[in-house]
């Protein structure tokens, strides 16, 4: 498969606990679940790649593609959110022809304005939230190792960035996801050796903010250029993407 240079990538995993339990992710139509985002991308002539573990839902039509990716089953105790990141990493790694990409949530993100002409080298762009690290419940209630909790506590006044929008060149996305992959691998090894305190928890928001601010603080861009106000229901905006 030859992939275009500028693409949007999302993941939709079925038949796995989706943590929030806000929908049944068994026996569903992946095309239908990503329909709104697909329509918005078609308006901007942007190729859309949906990665899924469902082998029987492959689509290759114009610039809309559903691609089957087998899940790596040997990590201990990771949730659907971490599997999504691993799928994106594998796809980017397999396709060096990709130059720039946006990694998005599947069902609640739409493109408002074409972003790729404005994406700079060595810059990581992410969506964000109203809250700060210190008052974001999904971070504070997540179980994670001490070194992550310590970092979050020491930087609790920083704005929370959101893992539903991660944008940049292929190189910086692989760097960002690669650090997360390394942390997942180290965590899994320690758990298999009997250290349950090494678990990263259910949610990827904490590790995502840790990596973004620990390793990309001087290369990180978020705000209204990148995304609308989270859950702001803004259909008209100068932002690249609408997020909820």
DRENKOL-888764 format. One record per residue: z, x, y of N, C-alpha, C in turn; residue in one letter. Coordinates in steps of 0.05 Angstrom, whole numbers, plus 5000, padded with zeros to 4 digits. Layout:
# residues N
ZXYZXYZXYA;...
# end
This chain:
# residues 244
500050174976500050005000500050185025X;498150135043498050275068499250095090X;501350185102502850035122502050115150X;501849925168501049975196503150155210X;502350275233504250465246506550325260X;506250085270508349945284508949685271X;511349655260511949425243514749315247X;515149065239517748945237518448915207X;520848995200521748995172524348825170X;524348645151526848505146527248495116X;529648415108530248395079531348125073X;530648025049531747765040532347795010X;534947825005535847854977536747584966X;535847524942536647274930538347324905X;539747114897541447114873543647334875X;544747354899547047534903548947394923X;551547434920553447324938552747404967X;552347204984551547265012553847285031X;556347295020558847345034559647115052X;557947035070558646815089558646545075X;557146515053556846265038555846035056X;554046105075553045895093550445785083X;549345885061547045765048546945855019X;545545705003545145774975542745964973X;543146204964540846394963539746424935X;539946214919538646204893536246014895X;534146084881531845904878530745804905X;530445994924529445914950526746044956X;525345934975522746034983523146235006X;522746485001523146695021521246655045X;518846575040516946525062517946325081X;519146115071520145905088522545995104X;524246165092526646255106526046445129X;523746585128523046765150520846655168X;520246405165517946275178518046305208X;520346255220520546265249519946545260X;521146745248520547015257517647095252X;516547005229513747065223511946955244X;512446715253510746585274510946735300X;513346825307513646965333512147235332X;512247365309510847625306507847595306X;506847375294504047315294502947285322X;504547165339503747125367503347395382X;504647605372504447865384502748055367X;501547945346499848105328501248335316X;503748295308505448505296505748465266X;505148665250505448645221508448605213X;508848435193511548355185511848415155X;513848575148514348645120517148535113X;517148355093519648235083520148355056X;522348505054523148635029524948455013X;524448404988526048224972526248334944X;528448264931528848324903527548124884X;526347914895525047714879522247804871X;521747844846519147954837516847764838X;517347504841515247304838514547174865X;515347294888514747174914513047354931X;511647544919510047724935507847584950X;507447664975505347564992503947795006X;501347785008499847985023497547845037X;498147725060496347555074496147645104X;493847745112493547835139495748045146X;497447975165499548155173502348065164X;502347885145504947795133505047885104X;507248025098507448145071510348105061X;510548005037513047995023512848205000X;514648395000514448624982516848634964X;516448654938518648674919519748954919X;522348984923523749234921526049204901X;526049374881528149364861530749474873X;532949344868535549434878536649654861X;537849854874539250064859541949954851X;542449944825544749794815547249964809X;547250214818549350384808551450464829X;551450324852553550364872555850174866X;558250264870560650104864561449924887X;561349664882562649474900561449434927X;558849494931557649444957556549154958X;556449054982555648774987552648754993X;551748514997548948455003548048605028X;549848635048549148765073548349055069X;549849195052549249475046546649505030X;546249315011543649324996541349285015X;541549125035539349085054538749355068X;540749505076540249755089538949955070X;539749955045538550135026535550065021X;534949805020532149715017530449815040X;531449785065529949875088529550175087X;531650325080531450615078529250695058X;529350565034527350635013524450575023X;524150355037521450275046520450475068X;522150545087521350735107520751015095X;522451085076522051345063519351355048X;518551135036516151115020513651105037X;513851055063511551005079511551185105X;510751435102510751615125508651535146X;506851355139504951265159506151085180X;508550985175509950825196510851015218X;510350935243511151085266513550975280X;513550715284515850575297516350315282X;518850235282519549985267521949845280X;522049595276524449435282525549315256X;528049365251529449255228531049015237X;530448785226531548535238532948365217X;534748195226535747975209533447795203X;533547665180531147515171530847245184X;533047105188532846815195533646745223X;534646935239535546855266534647045288X;532447185282531247365302528347285307X;527447285332524647245339523847445360X;521347515360520247695380519447545405X;520347635428519647505453517547675468X;517847935467516048125481515448365463X;513048465465512148685448513848935455X;515149065436516949285443515849565439X;513849595423513249865413512150055434X;510949955455509950135476512250265492X;514650145490516950235505518950395489X;518450425464520350575447519950875450X;522051005457521951295462522851455437X;521851695434522651865412525651925414X;526951965391529752045390531551855405X;530951605405532651395417533051175397X;535551095393536150875375536750625391X;535350415386535750165401537049965382X;539149815392540449625375541149375391X;541349155377542448915390545348955396X;546548775412549348795418550648525420X;553248525424554848275425556548275451X;557748045456559448015479561948195477X;562948205452565648325448565648625448X;568048735449568449025446569249085417X;569149335409569949405382572749315375X;574549325395577349255390577848965386X;575948795394576548505390574348365375X;572848505358570748385342571948345314X;572248085307573748025282572448135257X;569848135256568448225232568948525227X;569548675248570248955246573248985239X;574948835253577748875250578848765224X;577448575212578348465186577048595162X;575248775167573848915145575649135133X;575549155107577049365094575249615093X;576249835103574650085104576550325103X;575450565098577150805097578450865124X;580551025123582151085147580551215168X;578751405161577251555181575451365198X;574551145187572950955202574750795220X;576950695208578950535224579950695248X;580450955243581551125264579451155287X;576951195280574851225300574550965316X;574550735303574250485317576550445336X;579050505327581350475344581250655368X;580250895365580051075387577751005407X;575950835398573650755415573450455418X;575850325418575850035417574749895442X;574450035464573349915488570249935490X;569050045470566050055470564849785462X;562549715473561249465465560449475436X;560649245423559849225395556849205393X;555649385378552749355372552449205346X;550149075344549648885321547548995303X;548148985277546349095257543948915251X;543848685264541548505260539048595275X;539248795292536948905307537349215309X;535649355295535749655295532849745299X;532249885321529549935328529250235336X;526950345329526450625337524050735322X;523650995325521651135310522551145281X;520651195263521351225235523451445231X;523151665246524951895243527751825249X;528251685272531051625279532151405262X;530551225252531551015234532351145208X;530751325198531551465173534051635177X;534351745200536851905206539251715206X;539051495220541251295222541951185194X;539851085180540350975153541151185133X;540151425137540851645119543851715120X;544951715144547851765147549451545133X;548551295137549951075123549651105093X;547251175083546851215054548751435044X;549051645059550951865050553751755048X;554651595068557351485067557651285044X;555551125038555650945015555951104989X;554351314987554451484962557151614959X;558251724980560951854978563051654971X;562851414983564851194978564651114948X;562251074938561850994911562951194891X;562451454897563451664879566551664878X;567751634901570751634903571851394888X;570551164891571450924877571350964847X;569151074838568851124809570851324799X;571851494817573951684810576751564812X;576851314820579451174821580651134848X;579251204870580351184897579250924910X;580650704906579750444917579850434947X;581450614960581650614989579050715002X;577250824986574650924997572650705001X;573250454992571350234994570650175023X;568150105028567150055056567449765065X;568449595047568749315055566249155051X;566348905059564048725055561948745076X;562848815101561048785124559949055133X;557349055141556149305150556549355180X;557749165194558049195223559949435230X;561949475214563849685220562649965216X;561350005193560150265188557750305207X;556350085214554150115233555050205260X;557150085270558250175296559350455295X;560750515273561750785269559550995271X;557450945256555251145255553751145282X;553350915294551850905320553351065341X;555951025343557451155365558351445357X;558751485332559551755323557251955324X;554851875317552652055315550352015335X;550351785348548051725366548951635394X;551351695402552451595427550651665451X;549551905451547851985474544951915469X;544351775447541551695442541351395437X;543451255443543650965436543050795461X;541250595457540650405479541050125468X;542549965483542849685476543049525502X;542949265500543049105525540648925527X;540248825551538348605555535348695553X;534848955554532149045548531448995519X;533449035501533049015473533248735462X;535348595470535848325458537048135478X;536647885473537947685489540947685484X;542447535499545347505494545647375467X;547247505450547647395422548547115423X;547246945408547846655406547546525434X;545746635450545346525477543046315477X;541646285455539446095453537446115475X;536746365483534946405505532046435494X;530446245500527646255491525846395511X;526746435535525246575556526946805565X;525947045563527447285570525547525571X;526347735586524847985586525548165562X;527548075546528348235523526148245502X;526248445486524248465464524748245443X;527248195436527948015415530047805423X;529747575413531847365415533447385389X;536147395392537847405369539847165370X;539146965355540646715354540546555380X;
# end
